[in-house]
Amino acid sequence: MDQIDAKILSLLHENARMPISEMSRMIAMSQPAVTERLRKLEEQGIINAYRVQLSPQKLGMHTTAFVMFKTNSCPDFITFCEESPEIVELYRTSGEYNFLMKVLTETTASLANLLDKSNVFGFSSVLIVLSTAFEDKNLLKRDK
């Protein structure tokens, strides 16, 4: 991956719907060349998907929490998480807690309800998000 690929990826990170014609103008390359680079980035697995970024608040999800969870029943807990629409991310972690969940709910009461349901699998420690400084940071904008 070279600087041109990095520029293409940065442009897509900002707007995954950017037309190839606009992208090619911004990086001074022909449209077929940009298309070929995109195809190669996809084949290499560097680009996994093109997605829309939804606004949780506009969809009525006003409470965000990170929940550290300890369980001895990992497969059952994973199934529970997969079936719970409020749990939007799940990570297996090391340390005292073996899972970290990102949870989006309408209210703190609905968060409490989800936690009550999860208690049959183990115990948790909850961190409610008060504000977000940034999310989804561009992975390519790093000092080297």
N, CA, C and O atoms as a GROMACS GRO file, in nm:
protein
  576
    1MET      N    1   0.085  -0.117   0.000
    1MET     CA    2   0.000   0.000   0.000
    1MET      C    3   0.090   0.124   0.000
    1MET      O    4   0.179   0.137   0.083
    2ASP      N    5   0.064   0.213  -0.093
    2ASP     CA    6   0.144   0.335  -0.104
    2ASP      C    7   0.062   0.457  -0.062
    2ASP      O    8  -0.049   0.445  -0.011
    3GLN      N    9   0.120   0.576  -0.084
    3GLN     CA   10   0.055   0.701  -0.044
    3GLN      C   11  -0.076   0.724  -0.120
    3GLN      O   12  -0.171   0.780  -0.064
    4ILE      N   13  -0.082   0.682  -0.245
    4ILE     CA   14  -0.205   0.700  -0.323
    4ILE      C   15  -0.317   0.613  -0.265
    4ILE      O   16  -0.430   0.659  -0.250
    5ASP      N   17  -0.284   0.488  -0.233
    5ASP     CA   18  -0.384   0.401  -0.169
    5ASP      C   19  -0.430   0.462  -0.037
    5ASP      O   20  -0.550   0.460  -0.007
    6ALA      N   21  -0.338   0.516   0.040
    6ALA     CA   22  -0.372   0.578   0.168
    6ALA      C   23  -0.466   0.697   0.145
    6ALA      O   24  -0.560   0.717   0.222
    7LYS      N   25  -0.442   0.776   0.042
    7LYS     CA   26  -0.528   0.890   0.012
    7LYS      C   27  -0.667   0.842  -0.028
    7LYS      O   28  -0.768   0.899   0.015
    8ILE      N   29  -0.674   0.737  -0.111
    8ILE     CA   30  -0.803   0.680  -0.151
    8ILE      C   31  -0.880   0.634  -0.027
    8ILE      O   32  -0.998   0.664  -0.013
    9LEU      N   33  -0.813   0.563   0.062
    9LEU     CA   34  -0.878   0.513   0.183
    9LEU      C   35  -0.923   0.627   0.273
    9LEU      O   36  -1.030   0.619   0.333
   10SER      N   37  -0.844   0.732   0.284
   10SER     CA   38  -0.884   0.847   0.366
   10SER      C   39  -1.007   0.915   0.308
   10SER      O   40  -1.097   0.955   0.382
   11LEU      N   41  -1.012   0.929   0.176
   11LEU     CA   42  -1.129   0.989   0.112
   11LEU      C   43  -1.253   0.904   0.136
   11LEU      O   44  -1.360   0.956   0.166
   12LEU      N   45  -1.239   0.773   0.124
   12LEU     CA   46  -1.352   0.683   0.147
   12LEU      C   47  -1.395   0.683   0.292
   12LEU      O   48  -1.514   0.671   0.322
   13HIS      N   49  -1.299   0.698   0.383
   13HIS     CA   50  -1.334   0.703   0.525
   13HIS      C   51  -1.423   0.823   0.554
   13HIS      O   52  -1.516   0.814   0.633
   14GLU      N   53  -1.393   0.934   0.489
   14GLU     CA   54  -1.472   1.056   0.508
   14GLU      C   55  -1.607   1.046   0.438
   14GLU      O   56  -1.707   1.099   0.487
   15ASN      N   57  -1.612   0.979   0.322
   15ASN     CA   58  -1.736   0.969   0.245
   15ASN      C   59  -1.728   0.844   0.156
   15ASN      O   60  -1.673   0.849   0.046
   16ALA      N   61  -1.784   0.735   0.203
   16ALA     CA   62  -1.778   0.609   0.129
   16ALA      C   63  -1.861   0.613   0.000
   16ALA      O   64  -1.850   0.524  -0.084
   17ARG      N   65  -1.943   0.715  -0.015
   17ARG     CA   66  -2.025   0.729  -0.136
   17ARG      C   67  -1.962   0.824  -0.237
   17ARG      O   68  -2.026   0.859  -0.337
   18MET      N   69  -1.839   0.867  -0.212
   18MET     CA   70  -1.774   0.960  -0.304
   18MET      C   71  -1.761   0.895  -0.441
   18MET      O   72  -1.710   0.783  -0.452
   19PRO      N   73  -1.806   0.963  -0.546
   19PRO     CA   74  -1.793   0.907  -0.680
   19PRO      C   75  -1.646   0.891  -0.720
   19PRO      O   76  -1.561   0.971  -0.681
   20ILE      N   77  -1.619   0.789  -0.796
   20ILE     CA   78  -1.482   0.765  -0.842
   20ILE      C   79  -1.432   0.884  -0.923
   20ILE      O   80  -1.314   0.917  -0.918
   21SER      N   81  -1.521   0.948  -0.997
   21SER     CA   82  -1.479   1.065  -1.077
   21SER      C   83  -1.426   1.176  -0.986
   21SER      O   84  -1.324   1.238  -1.018
   22GLU      N   85  -1.494   1.201  -0.874
   22GLU     CA   86  -1.448   1.304  -0.782
   22GLU      C   87  -1.318   1.262  -0.714
   22GLU      O   88  -1.226   1.343  -0.698
   23MET      N   89  -1.310   1.136  -0.675
   23MET     CA   90  -1.189   1.084  -0.613
   23MET      C   91  -1.070   1.096  -0.708
   23MET      O   92  -0.960   1.136  -0.668
   24SER      N   93  -1.092   1.062  -0.834
   24SER     CA   94  -0.982   1.068  -0.931
   24SER      C   95  -0.934   1.211  -0.951
   24SER      O   96  -0.814   1.234  -0.968
   25ARG      N   97  -1.025   1.308  -0.949
   25ARG     CA   98  -0.985   1.450  -0.959
   25ARG      C   99  -0.903   1.492  -0.838
   25ARG      O  100  -0.803   1.563  -0.852
   26MET      N  101  -0.944   1.447  -0.720
   26MET     CA  102  -0.878   1.490  -0.597
   26MET      C  103  -0.736   1.433  -0.583
   26MET      O  104  -0.651   1.494  -0.519
   27ILE      N  105  -0.712   1.317  -0.643
   27ILE     CA  106  -0.578   1.259  -0.633
   27ILE      C  107  -0.503   1.260  -0.765
   27ILE      O  108  -0.395   1.202  -0.777
   28ALA      N  109  -0.561   1.326  -0.867
   28ALA     CA  110  -0.498   1.344  -0.998
   28ALA      C  111  -0.461   1.211  -1.063
   28ALA      O  112  -0.348   1.190  -1.106
   29MET      N  113  -0.559   1.122  -1.069
   29MET     CA  114  -0.543   0.993  -1.138
   29MET      C  115  -0.665   0.970  -1.225
   29MET      O  116  -0.771   1.028  -1.202
   30SER      N  117  -0.649   0.884  -1.324
   30SER     CA  118  -0.762   0.851  -1.410
   30SER      C  119  -0.863   0.766  -1.333
   30SER      O  120  -0.828   0.699  -1.236
   31GLN      N  121  -0.988   0.770  -1.378
   31GLN     CA  122  -1.092   0.689  -1.314
   31GLN      C  123  -1.061   0.540  -1.322
   31GLN      O  124  -1.079   0.470  -1.222
   32PRO      N  125  -1.015   0.487  -1.437
   32PRO     CA  126  -0.982   0.345  -1.440
   32PRO      C  127  -0.869   0.306  -1.343
   32PRO      O  128  -0.870   0.197  -1.287
   33ALA      N  129  -0.774   0.397  -1.323
   33ALA     CA  130  -0.663   0.368  -1.230
   33ALA      C  131  -0.715   0.363  -1.086
   33ALA      O  132  -0.676   0.276  -1.009
   34VAL      N  133  -0.803   0.456  -1.051
   34VAL     CA  134  -0.861   0.457  -0.916
   34VAL      C  135  -0.948   0.333  -0.896
   34VAL      O  136  -0.943   0.270  -0.790
   35THR      N  137  -1.027   0.299  -0.997
   35THR     CA  138  -1.112   0.179  -0.989
   35THR      C  139  -1.027   0.054  -0.967
   35THR      O  140  -1.063  -0.032  -0.886
   36GLU      N  141  -0.916   0.044  -1.037
   36GLU     CA  142  -0.828  -0.073  -1.023
   36GLU      C  143  -0.765  -0.077  -0.884
   36GLU      O  144  -0.754  -0.184  -0.824
   37ARG      N  145  -0.726   0.037  -0.833
   37ARG     CA  146  -0.670   0.040  -0.697
   37ARG      C  147  -0.774  -0.001  -0.594
   37ARG      O  148  -0.743  -0.075  -0.501
   38LEU      N  149  -0.898   0.046  -0.610
   38LEU     CA  150  -1.006   0.006  -0.519
   38LEU      C  151  -1.027  -0.145  -0.525
   38LEU      O  152  -1.043  -0.209  -0.421
   39ARG      N  153  -1.028  -0.201  -0.646
   39ARG     CA  154  -1.047  -0.345  -0.662
   39ARG      C  155  -0.937  -0.422  -0.588
   39ARG      O  156  -0.964  -0.520  -0.520
   40LYS      N  157  -0.813  -0.376  -0.601
   40LYS     CA  158  -0.700  -0.443  -0.534
   40LYS      C  159  -0.711  -0.430  -0.382
   40LYS      O  160  -0.683  -0.526  -0.310
   41LEU      N  161  -0.751  -0.313  -0.334
   41LEU     CA  162  -0.768  -0.295  -0.188
   41LEU      C  163  -0.877  -0.386  -0.134
   41LEU      O  164  -0.866  -0.439  -0.023
   42GLU      N  165  -0.982  -0.406  -0.213
   42GLU     CA  166  -1.089  -0.498  -0.173
   42GLU      C  167  -1.038  -0.642  -0.174
   42GLU      O  168  -1.064  -0.717  -0.079
   43GLU      N  169  -0.967  -0.681  -0.279
   43GLU     CA  170  -0.914  -0.818  -0.289
   43GLU      C  171  -0.817  -0.850  -0.177
   43GLU      O  172  -0.814  -0.963  -0.128
   44GLN      N  173  -0.738  -0.751  -0.135
   44GLN     CA  174  -0.641  -0.770  -0.027
   44GLN      C  175  -0.708  -0.772   0.110
   44GLN      O  176  -0.644  -0.802   0.210
   45GLY      N  177  -0.835  -0.739   0.114
   45GLY     CA  178  -0.907  -0.737   0.242
   45GLY      C  179  -0.884  -0.611   0.323
   45GLY      O  180  -0.925  -0.603   0.439
   46ILE      N  181  -0.818  -0.511   0.264
   46ILE     CA  182  -0.798  -0.385   0.334
   46ILE      C  183  -0.932  -0.312   0.346
   46ILE      O  184  -0.963  -0.254   0.450
   47ILE      N  185  -1.011  -0.314   0.238
   47ILE     CA  186  -1.148  -0.264   0.243
   47ILE      C  187  -1.237  -0.385   0.263
   47ILE      O  188  -1.244  -0.473   0.177
   48ASN      N  189  -1.305  -0.389   0.378
   48ASN     CA  190  -1.395  -0.500   0.409
   48ASN      C  191  -1.538  -0.474   0.365
   48ASN      O  192  -1.609  -0.566   0.327
   49ALA      N  193  -1.580  -0.347   0.371
   49ALA     CA  194  -1.720  -0.314   0.341
   49ALA      C  195  -1.733  -0.164   0.324
   49ALA      O  196  -1.646  -0.087   0.364
   50TYR      N  197  -1.843  -0.125   0.264
   50TYR     CA  198  -1.882   0.015   0.255
   50TYR      C  199  -2.010   0.026   0.336
   50TYR      O  200  -2.108  -0.044   0.308
   51ARG      N  201  -2.010   0.115   0.436
   51ARG     CA  202  -2.124   0.121   0.527
   51ARG      C  203  -2.172   0.263   0.549
   51ARG      O  204  -2.099   0.360   0.530
   52VAL      N  205  -2.297   0.272   0.589
   52VAL     CA  206  -2.355   0.399   0.629
   52VAL      C  207  -2.334   0.413   0.780
   52VAL      O  208  -2.339   0.314   0.853
   53GLN      N  209  -2.311   0.534   0.826
   53GLN     CA  210  -2.296   0.559   0.969
   53GLN      C  211  -2.424   0.623   1.019
   53GLN      O  212  -2.458   0.735   0.981
   54LEU      N  213  -2.495   0.551   1.105
   54LEU     CA  214  -2.623   0.598   1.157
   54LEU      C  215  -2.604   0.682   1.282
   54LEU      O  216  -2.504   0.668   1.354
   55SER      N  217  -2.698   0.769   1.308
   55SER     CA  218  -2.696   0.850   1.429
   55SER      C  219  -2.782   0.782   1.535
   55SER      O  220  -2.905   0.780   1.522
   56PRO      N  221  -2.721   0.725   1.640
   56PRO     CA  222  -2.800   0.660   1.745
   56PRO      C  223  -2.904   0.754   1.806
   56PRO      O  224  -3.017   0.712   1.833
   57GLN      N  225  -2.866   0.880   1.829
   57GLN     CA  226  -2.959   0.975   1.891
   57GLN      C  227  -3.082   0.999   1.804
   57GLN      O  228  -3.193   1.007   1.855
   58LYS      N  229  -3.062   1.010   1.674
   58LYS     CA  230  -3.175   1.033   1.582
   58LYS      C  231  -3.265   0.910   1.574
   58LYS      O  232  -3.382   0.921   1.536
   59LEU      N  233  -3.211   0.793   1.611
   59LEU     CA  234  -3.289   0.670   1.612
   59LEU      C  235  -3.345   0.640   1.751
   59LEU      O  236  -3.400   0.532   1.774
   60GLY      N  237  -3.331   0.736   1.844
   60GLY     CA  238  -3.390   0.721   1.976
   60GLY      C  239  -3.302   0.653   2.078
   60GLY      O  240  -3.347   0.621   2.188
   61MET      N  241  -3.176   0.629   2.044
   61MET     CA  242  -3.084   0.565   2.138
   61MET      C  243  -3.000   0.674   2.204
   61MET      O  244  -2.899   0.720   2.150
   62HIS      N  245  -3.044   0.715   2.323
   62HIS     CA  246  -2.980   0.829   2.390
   62HIS      C  247  -2.881   0.788   2.499
   62HIS      O  248  -2.814   0.874   2.556
   63THR      N  249  -2.872   0.659   2.528
   63THR     CA  250  -2.779   0.612   2.631
   63THR      C  251  -2.679   0.516   2.569
   63THR      O  252  -2.715   0.414   2.511
   64THR      N  253  -2.552   0.550   2.583
   64THR     CA  254  -2.443   0.463   2.538
   64THR      C  255  -2.366   0.418   2.660
   64THR      O  256  -2.335   0.499   2.748
   65ALA      N  257  -2.335   0.291   2.666
   65ALA     CA  258  -2.258   0.238   2.779
   65ALA      C  259  -2.160   0.134   2.730
   65ALA      O  260  -2.183   0.065   2.630
   66PHE      N  261  -2.051   0.123   2.802
   66PHE     CA  262  -1.958   0.013   2.784
   66PHE      C  263  -1.971  -0.074   2.908
   66PHE      O  264  -1.964  -0.026   3.021
   67VAL      N  265  -1.990  -0.202   2.884
   67VAL     CA  266  -2.015  -0.295   2.994
   67VAL      C  267  -1.907  -0.402   2.992
   67VAL      O  268  -1.892  -0.475   2.895
   68MET      N  269  -1.832  -0.410   3.103
   68MET     CA  270  -1.736  -0.518   3.120
   68MET      C  271  -1.811  -0.633   3.186
   68MET      O  272  -1.883  -0.613   3.283
   69PHE      N  273  -1.793  -0.753   3.131
   69PHE     CA  274  -1.873  -0.865   3.177
   69PHE      C  275  -1.786  -0.986   3.205
   69PHE      O  276  -1.695  -1.018   3.128
   70LYS      N  277  -1.814  -1.054   3.316
   70LYS     CA  278  -1.743  -1.176   3.352
   70LYS      C  279  -1.843  -1.290   3.354
   70LYS      O  280  -1.945  -1.285   3.422
   71THR      N  281  -1.812  -1.395   3.278
   71THR     CA  282  -1.900  -1.510   3.269
   71THR      C  283  -1.820  -1.639   3.262
   71THR      O  284  -1.706  -1.639   3.216
   72ASN      N  285  -1.880  -1.747   3.306
   72ASN     CA  286  -1.822  -1.880   3.289
   72ASN      C  287  -1.893  -1.957   3.178
   72ASN      O  288  -1.858  -2.071   3.149
   73SER      N  289  -1.992  -1.893   3.118
   73SER     CA  290  -2.072  -1.956   3.015
   73SER      C  291  -2.059  -1.876   2.885
   73SER      O  292  -2.156  -1.817   2.837
   74CYS      N  293  -1.939  -1.876   2.829
   74CYS     CA  294  -1.911  -1.791   2.713
   74CYS      C  295  -2.002  -1.817   2.593
   74CYS      O  296  -2.058  -1.721   2.539
   75PRO      N  297  -2.021  -1.942   2.548
   75PRO     CA  298  -2.108  -1.962   2.431
   75PRO      C  299  -2.251  -1.913   2.452
   75PRO      O  300  -2.309  -1.851   2.363
   76ASP      N  301  -2.308  -1.939   2.570
   76ASP     CA  302  -2.444  -1.893   2.599
   76ASP      C  303  -2.450  -1.741   2.606
   76ASP      O  304  -2.546  -1.680   2.560
   77PHE      N  305  -2.346  -1.680   2.663
   77PHE     CA  306  -2.342  -1.534   2.673
   77PHE      C  307  -2.331  -1.471   2.534
   77PHE      O  308  -2.397  -1.371   2.506
   78ILE      N  309  -2.248  -1.528   2.449
   78ILE     CA  310  -2.234  -1.476   2.313
   78ILE      C  311  -2.368  -1.485   2.239
   78ILE      O  312  -2.406  -1.391   2.169
   79THR      N  313  -2.438  -1.596   2.255
   79THR     CA  314  -2.570  -1.610   2.192
   79THR      C  315  -2.666  -1.503   2.244
   79THR      O  316  -2.739  -1.442   2.165
   80PHE      N  317  -2.666  -1.480   2.375
   80PHE     CA  318  -2.749  -1.376   2.434
   80PHE      C  319  -2.717  -1.240   2.371
   80PHE      O  320  -2.807  -1.164   2.335
   81CYS      N  321  -2.589  -1.210   2.357
   81CYS     CA  322  -2.547  -1.082   2.300
   81CYS      C  323  -2.588  -1.069   2.154
   81CYS      O  324  -2.634  -0.963   2.111
   82GLU      N  325  -2.573  -1.176   2.077
   82GLU     CA  326  -2.613  -1.174   1.936
   82GLU      C  327  -2.763  -1.148   1.922
   82GLU      O  328  -2.806  -1.082   1.827
   83GLU      N  329  -2.840  -1.198   2.015
   83GLU     CA  330  -2.986  -1.183   2.010
   83GLU      C  331  -3.038  -1.054   2.072
   83GLU      O  332  -3.157  -1.025   2.064
   84SER      N  333  -2.950  -0.976   2.134
   84SER     CA  334  -2.989  -0.851   2.199
   84SER      C  335  -2.954  -0.734   2.109
   84SER      O  336  -2.836  -0.702   2.093
   85PRO      N  337  -3.052  -0.669   2.049
   85PRO     CA  338  -3.024  -0.560   1.955
   85PRO      C  339  -2.952  -0.440   2.018
   85PRO      O  340  -2.887  -0.363   1.949
   86GLU      N  341  -2.965  -0.426   2.150
   86GLU     CA  342  -2.900  -0.313   2.219
   86GLU      C  343  -2.748  -0.328   2.222
   86GLU      O  344  -2.676  -0.229   2.232
   87ILE      N  345  -2.700  -0.452   2.212
   87ILE     CA  346  -2.555  -0.477   2.217
   87ILE      C  347  -2.503  -0.469   2.074
   87ILE      O  348  -2.529  -0.556   1.992
   88VAL      N  349  -2.429  -0.361   2.046
   88VAL     CA  350  -2.387  -0.335   1.909
   88VAL      C  351  -2.244  -0.379   1.881
   88VAL      O  352  -2.205  -0.393   1.765
   89GLU      N  353  -2.165  -0.401   1.985
   89GLU     CA  354  -2.029  -0.451   1.969
   89GLU      C  355  -1.998  -0.542   2.086
   89GLU      O  356  -2.044  -0.519   2.198
   90LEU      N  357  -1.920  -0.646   2.060
   90LEU     CA  358  -1.881  -0.740   2.165
   90LEU      C  359  -1.737  -0.782   2.141
   90LEU      O  360  -1.702  -0.828   2.032
   91TYR      N  361  -1.654  -0.766   2.242
   91TYR     CA  362  -1.512  -0.800   2.235
   91TYR      C  363  -1.477  -0.900   2.342
   91TYR      O  364  -1.522  -0.887   2.456
   92ARG      N  365  -1.399  -0.999   2.309
   92ARG     CA  366  -1.343  -1.092   2.409
   92ARG      C  367  -1.216  -1.026   2.461
   92ARG      O  368  -1.132  -0.984   2.382
   93THR      N  369  -1.201  -1.018   2.592
   93THR     CA  370  -1.088  -0.946   2.650
   93THR      C  371  -1.012  -1.032   2.749
   93THR      O  372  -1.058  -1.139   2.789
   94SER      N  373  -0.895  -0.985   2.787
   94SER     CA  374  -0.817  -1.052   2.891
   94SER      C  375  -0.841  -0.980   3.023
   94SER      O  376  -0.897  -0.870   3.025
   95GLY      N  377  -0.798  -1.040   3.130
   95GLY     CA  378  -0.814  -0.977   3.262
   95GLY      C  379  -0.931  -1.035   3.338
   95GLY      O  380  -0.982  -1.142   3.305
   96GLU      N  381  -0.973  -0.963   3.442
   96GLU     CA  382  -1.080  -1.011   3.529
   96GLU      C  383  -1.211  -1.030   3.452
   96GLU      O  384  -1.284  -1.126   3.475
   97TYR      N  385  -1.241  -0.938   3.363
   97TYR     CA  386  -1.363  -0.948   3.281
   97TYR      C  387  -1.325  -1.009   3.148
   97TYR      O  388  -1.221  -0.975   3.090
   98ASN      N  389  -1.409  -1.101   3.097
   98ASN     CA  390  -1.373  -1.165   2.971
   98ASN      C  391  -1.447  -1.111   2.850
   98ASN      O  392  -1.423  -1.157   2.738
   99PHE      N  393  -1.536  -1.014   2.868
   99PHE     CA  394  -1.603  -0.950   2.756
   99PHE      C  395  -1.618  -0.800   2.780
   99PHE      O  396  -1.629  -0.755   2.894
  100LEU      N  397  -1.618  -0.725   2.671
  100LEU     CA  398  -1.650  -0.582   2.673
  100LEU      C  399  -1.758  -0.560   2.568
  100LEU      O  400  -1.741  -0.595   2.451
  101MET      N  401  -1.870  -0.502   2.611
  101MET     CA  402  -1.981  -0.475   2.521
  101MET      C  403  -1.999  -0.325   2.505
  101MET      O  404  -1.979  -0.248   2.598
  102LYS      N  405  -2.037  -0.287   2.384
  102LYS     CA  406  -2.086  -0.150   2.363
  102LYS      C  407  -2.236  -0.163   2.349
  102LYS      O  408  -2.286  -0.241   2.267
  103VAL      N  409  -2.309  -0.087   2.431
  103VAL     CA  410  -2.454  -0.098   2.439
  103VAL      C  411  -2.516   0.037   2.407
  103VAL      O  412  -2.473   0.140   2.460
  104LEU      N  413  -2.618   0.036   2.322
  104LEU     CA  414  -2.696   0.156   2.291
  104LEU      C  415  -2.841   0.130   2.329
  104LEU      O  416  -2.902   0.035   2.280
  105THR      N  417  -2.896   0.214   2.418
  105THR     CA  418  -3.035   0.199   2.460
  105THR      C  419  -3.105   0.334   2.457
  105THR      O  420  -3.042   0.439   2.444
  106GLU      N  421  -3.237   0.328   2.469
  106GLU     CA  422  -3.314   0.452   2.469
  106GLU      C  423  -3.291   0.532   2.596
  106GLU      O  424  -3.275   0.654   2.591
  107THR      N  425  -3.290   0.464   2.711
  107THR     CA  426  -3.279   0.532   2.840
  107THR      C  427  -3.191   0.450   2.934
  107THR      O  428  -3.154   0.337   2.904
  108THR      N  429  -3.159   0.508   3.048
  108THR     CA  430  -3.086   0.431   3.149
  108THR      C  431  -3.174   0.320   3.205
  108THR      O  432  -3.122   0.217   3.249
  109ALA      N  433  -3.304   0.340   3.204
  109ALA     CA  434  -3.395   0.235   3.252
  109ALA      C  435  -3.390   0.113   3.158
  109ALA      O  436  -3.391  -0.001   3.205
  110SER      N  437  -3.384   0.137   3.028
  110SER     CA  438  -3.375   0.024   2.936
  110SER      C  439  -3.238  -0.041   2.944
  110SER      O  440  -3.225  -0.162   2.920
  111LEU      N  441  -3.134   0.036   2.978
  111LEU     CA  442  -3.002  -0.023   3.003
  111LEU      C  443  -3.009  -0.114   3.125
  111LEU      O  444  -2.957  -0.225   3.123
  112ALA      N  445  -3.073  -0.067   3.231
  112ALA     CA  446  -3.088  -0.148   3.353
  112ALA      C  447  -3.164  -0.277   3.324
  112ALA      O  448  -3.130  -0.382   3.378
  113ASN      N  449  -3.265  -0.269   3.240
  113ASN     CA  450  -3.342  -0.388   3.202
  113ASN      C  451  -3.253  -0.490   3.130
  113ASN      O  452  -3.259  -0.609   3.159
  114LEU      N  453  -3.170  -0.443   3.038
  114LEU     CA  454  -3.078  -0.532   2.968
  114LEU      C  455  -2.980  -0.595   3.066
  114LEU      O  456  -2.952  -0.715   3.057
  115LEU      N  457  -2.928  -0.517   3.158
  115LEU     CA  458  -2.833  -0.569   3.256
  115LEU      C  459  -2.898  -0.674   3.346
  115LEU      O  460  -2.836  -0.774   3.380
  116ASP      N  461  -3.024  -0.651   3.383
  116ASP     CA  462  -3.098  -0.750   3.463
  116ASP      C  463  -3.107  -0.883   3.387
  116ASP      O  464  -3.089  -0.989   3.446
  117LYS      N  465  -3.135  -0.876   3.258
  117LYS     CA  466  -3.145  -0.998   3.177
  117LYS      C  467  -3.009  -1.069   3.165
  117LYS      O  468  -3.004  -1.192   3.158
  118SER      N  469  -2.902  -0.991   3.163
  118SER     CA  470  -2.768  -1.050   3.145
  118SER      C  471  -2.714  -1.112   3.273
  118SER      O  472  -2.621  -1.193   3.267
  119ASN      N  473  -2.769  -1.077   3.388
  119ASN     CA  474  -2.718  -1.124   3.517
  119ASN      C  475  -2.717  -1.276   3.532
  119ASN      O  476  -2.639  -1.329   3.611
  120VAL      N  477  -2.802  -1.347   3.458
  120VAL     CA  478  -2.804  -1.493   3.468
  120VAL      C  479  -2.674  -1.555   3.415
  120VAL      O  480  -2.644  -1.671   3.444
  121PHE      N  481  -2.596  -1.476   3.337
  121PHE     CA  482  -2.472  -1.528   3.278
  121PHE      C  483  -2.347  -1.493   3.359
  121PHE      O  484  -2.241  -1.551   3.336
  122GLY      N  485  -2.358  -1.401   3.453
  122GLY     CA  486  -2.242  -1.360   3.530
  122GLY      C  487  -2.264  -1.222   3.589
  122GLY      O  488  -2.376  -1.186   3.624
  123PHE      N  489  -2.156  -1.145   3.601
  123PHE     CA  490  -2.171  -1.011   3.658
  123PHE      C  491  -2.098  -0.909   3.573
  123PHE      O  492  -2.010  -0.943   3.493
  124SER      N  493  -2.136  -0.782   3.592
  124SER     CA  494  -2.085  -0.676   3.506
  124SER      C  495  -2.043  -0.553   3.584
  124SER      O  496  -2.076  -0.535   3.701
  125SER      N  497  -1.968  -0.470   3.513
  125SER     CA  498  -1.933  -0.337   3.561
  125SER      C  499  -1.965  -0.243   3.445
  125SER      O  500  -1.922  -0.266   3.332
  126VAL      N  501  -2.040  -0.137   3.473
  126VAL     CA  502  -2.096  -0.052   3.368
  126VAL      C  503  -2.030   0.085   3.368
  126VAL      O  504  -2.010   0.145   3.474
  127LEU      N  505  -1.998   0.134   3.250
  127LEU     CA  506  -1.947   0.269   3.229
  127LEU      C  507  -2.043   0.339   3.134
  127LEU      O  508  -2.050   0.304   3.016
  128ILE      N  509  -2.118   0.437   3.184
  128ILE     CA  510  -2.212   0.511   3.100
  128ILE      C  511  -2.138   0.628   3.037
  128ILE      O  512  -2.067   0.703   3.105
  129VAL      N  513  -2.154   0.643   2.907
  129VAL     CA  514  -2.087   0.750   2.833
  129VAL      C  515  -2.158   0.882   2.859
  129VAL      O  516  -2.279   0.893   2.839
  130LEU      N  517  -2.083   0.981   2.905
  130LEU     CA  518  -2.139   1.114   2.929
  130LEU      C  519  -2.128   1.203   2.806
  130LEU      O  520  -2.219   1.281   2.777
  131SER      N  521  -2.017   1.190   2.733
  131SER     CA  522  -1.999   1.263   2.608
  131SER      C  523  -1.895   1.189   2.524
  131SER      O  524  -1.819   1.106   2.576
  132THR      N  525  -1.892   1.220   2.397
  132THR     CA  526  -1.798   1.154   2.306
  132THR      C  527  -1.709   1.260   2.244
  132THR      O  528  -1.757   1.351   2.176
  133ALA      N  529  -1.579   1.249   2.266
  133ALA     CA  530  -1.484   1.343   2.208
  133ALA      C  531  -1.466   1.314   2.058
  133ALA      O  532  -1.464   1.406   1.977
  134PHE      N  533  -1.454   1.186   2.022
  134PHE     CA  534  -1.449   1.145   1.882
  134PHE      C  535  -1.475   0.996   1.874
  134PHE      O  536  -1.457   0.922   1.970
  135GLU      N  537  -1.518   0.953   1.755
  135GLU     CA  538  -1.543   0.813   1.725
  135GLU      C  539  -1.492   0.785   1.586
  135GLU      O  540  -1.473   0.876   1.506
  136ASP      N  541  -1.470   0.659   1.556
  136ASP     CA  542  -1.439   0.616   1.421
  136ASP      C  543  -1.324   0.696   1.361
  136ASP      O  544  -1.333   0.745   1.248
  137LYS      N  545  -1.216   0.707   1.437
  137LYS     CA  546  -1.100   0.783   1.393
  137LYS      C  547  -1.037   0.717   1.271
  137LYS      O  548  -1.029   0.594   1.262
  138ASN      N  549  -0.992   0.798   1.178
  138ASN     CA  550  -0.928   0.748   1.057
  138ASN      C  551  -0.799   0.677   1.094
  138ASN      O  552  -0.709   0.738   1.151
  139LEU      N  553  -0.789   0.549   1.062
  139LEU     CA  554  -0.673   0.469   1.099
  139LEU      C  555  -0.547   0.508   1.022
  139LEU      O  556  -0.437   0.471   1.062
  140LEU      N  557  -0.561   0.582   0.914
  140LEU     CA  558  -0.447   0.617   0.831
  140LEU      C  559  -0.380   0.748   0.871
  140LEU      O  560  -0.269   0.777   0.827
  141LYS      N  561  -0.446   0.827   0.953
  141LYS     CA  562  -0.389   0.957   0.993
  141LYS      C  563  -0.310   0.940   1.121
  141LYS      O  564  -0.355   0.978   1.229
  142ARG      N  565  -0.192   0.882   1.108
  142ARG     CA  566  -0.104   0.857   1.222
  142ARG      C  567   0.033   0.914   1.193
  142ARG      O  568   0.078   0.913   1.079
  143ASP      N  569   0.098   0.964   1.296
  143ASP     CA  570   0.238   1.007   1.279
  143ASP      C  571   0.324   0.884   1.270
  143ASP      O  572   0.307   0.788   1.346
  144LYS      N  573   0.416   0.887   1.178
  144LYS     CA  574   0.502   0.770   1.160
  144LYS      C  575   0.641   0.797   1.209
  144LYS      O  576   0.727   0.709   1.201
   0.00000   0.00000   0.00000
